[in-house]
Amino acid sequence: MAKKDAPCNVNVLNPKGRSTSLKTKKVPEGYEAVLSPWDTGLHKVTIDYDSVEVPGSPFSVEVFKINMAAIIVKGLEKRKLLQNQSMFHS
């Protein structure tokens, strides 16, 4: 079992092949990261917790539309990394 305060890392590979590490924030439910894509298309999101890739990672996230008011993304709506367990909940 992973440590309660183990590090969570989130990495995004965009459709052009560029990789970006996202900053994670500890929240009561576990961890939070914000994806602010500049490109439409399929992005791959890799998440590891306590240096172990979570089940199902990498996740496919499709960015459909980007404008200054909103970004429409589908693929991670109901998934959470649980704080006290080294598992991914969907």
FENQUI-V847055 format. One record per helix or strand. SS is the DSSP state (2 for helix, 1 for strand). FROM is the first residue (numbers start at 1). TO is the last residue. Records with the same first field share a line. If there is no record, write none. Layout:
BEGIN
SS = FROM-TO + FROM-TO
END
This chain:
BEGIN
1 = 8-13 + 19-22 + 24-27 + 30-33 + 41-49 + 52-53 + 59-66 + 71-74 + 80-82 + 88-89
END
